[in-house]
Amino acid sequence: MHRDGLFQHGDPLRVVTFSTYYPPGARLLGAAAMALVGKGPDGPVIIENAVFVPLLALACYRVGRMTAGPRAGLLAVVFALGTPLIAEQFHVFMLDAPQAALVAVAVWLILASERFARVDLAALAGLAVGLGVVTKQLGPLYLLGLLPAVLLRGEGWRNRRGLAAFAGVALLVGAPWYLVHLGDWHRFIRAAGTGEASEPVPPAAAPPIASLANVGWYGWAALNGLLLAPLFAFAAAGTGASLAQVLRARPRPLADPTPELLWGLLGAWIGITLMRHHDVRYAMGTIVFVAVLGTAWIVRLQPRRQALATGLLVAAVAAAHLGATFGGGRDPGQLPLSNGAVHEGEGVPPRDRVTVYSSLDYLVSKPLHGGDVAGLMRRLRAEGVDAIANEDSGDVNDHMYETAGLVVLAHAAGLRFEGIDPPQQDARVAQLIRASSYDGSSPCTLLFNGTGVWVQIGDRVACPS
């Protein structure tokens, strides 16, 4: 959302009426960031981290502490923030990491409300759910198993005042945007992946509902996208140990939320599995269940085994960050799972191998310093160019250079974006051309993957000074 439209031209409702597949929560946050630090891509990413990383850590700590004490809470935080897909998604401004954080906060507050007996905490849980659905539509899917377990175990359904506060606040916060866009609900359903997609869905991302490929899809997504093998082993061990513990000692004390977490994980998995369109990112909303179940068992071990398991967890997290944050060993030509050119399609995890380490997961890893497209645009603006167009002839298909990013950078530089077909012979419109080579000349800026960007104004190919 443009800072200009929101804050300089007196149109604060534009963020609500803006036509898009997704609700406005993240756009409001990004607009606030640009109001504070100016137009550009960095401010929204920084403020997203400042808000949602602490929320995710706090929620995982509190749920872990409820389950097995303070040490379990700390280990759950280490697990959650060390998850490769969580780490790399906080490097960019997207919706899935904030959604995962808000789901985690909702889970924490629902459990802390003592089955909705505490009306104040039940209302705060409703606030978290409401904020979640104005961030992305999928949020409620991750509560499909937890809520029935909380209502049925210990007769939580009797706490009607707390339930009313929870539902009322969630609707008050979450419903207005959807009511404004009531005529677009079919688009929301497509965007959420539960109906026909707005773009063709790769067959591997939409297996038949009644098939083994569908049942196991998010298992592969967790193994080779969300967690990778080392953390997946902790999650599997912890879930198995928690299930065995619950089955051995029944009934469990109501203060122990382990049964609710198991039902919560199962319900979330069923919810996203039943959606028509699958994507490895959709597994991120389960992270609060996975992180707590994947670490609570460690604190129940004997001291030596506990120390060994803790050391292995820290090593697994360090290796995950080496790849997800620092891009250790990255090949410049490697394609992320978010790229349509990868085998089997966008967002589909590998299913023919076990991934122990990856230097590039869904979208990004380490910061890339090759190329300065933003600086190139600023120099064009200084030389009198009013607008840019784009021609992408690169033979390496990735997300480091694409239309959505160019639109943002052009706006930040004070330029209009004219798409791919600019007026001919217009000295005030520059055509950016990404390619491996062009016109026998050197590029104006060289990108990380070896392609370059040339500038053509009218019939002249030249770089701004």
Secondary structure, DSSP 4 states (H G I P E B T S, - for coil): --HIIIIISS-TTHHHH---SS-SHHHHHHHHHHHHH-SSSHHHHHHHHHHHHHHHHHHHHHHHHHHH-HHHHHHHHHHHHH-HHHHHHTTS--SHHHHHHHHHHHHHHHHHTTTTTSHHHHHHHHHHHHHHHTT-TTGGGGGTTHHHHHHHTT-GGG-HHHHHHHHHHHHHHHHHHHHHTGGGHHHHHHHHTSSS-SSPPPGGGS--SSSHHHHTHHHHHIIIIISHHHHHHHHHHHHHHHHHHHHHS-SPPTT--HHHHHHHHHHHHHHHHSSSS--GGGGGGGHHHHHHHHHHGGGGS-HHHHHHHHHHHHHHHHHHHHHHTT-TT--TTPPPTT-TTSTT-TTPPP-SS--S--S--SS--SPP-S--HHHHHHHHHHTT--EEEEEE--SS--TTS-HHHHHHHHHHHT-EE-TT-PPTT-TTEEEEEEES-BTTB--SEE-TTS-EEEEEETTEE----
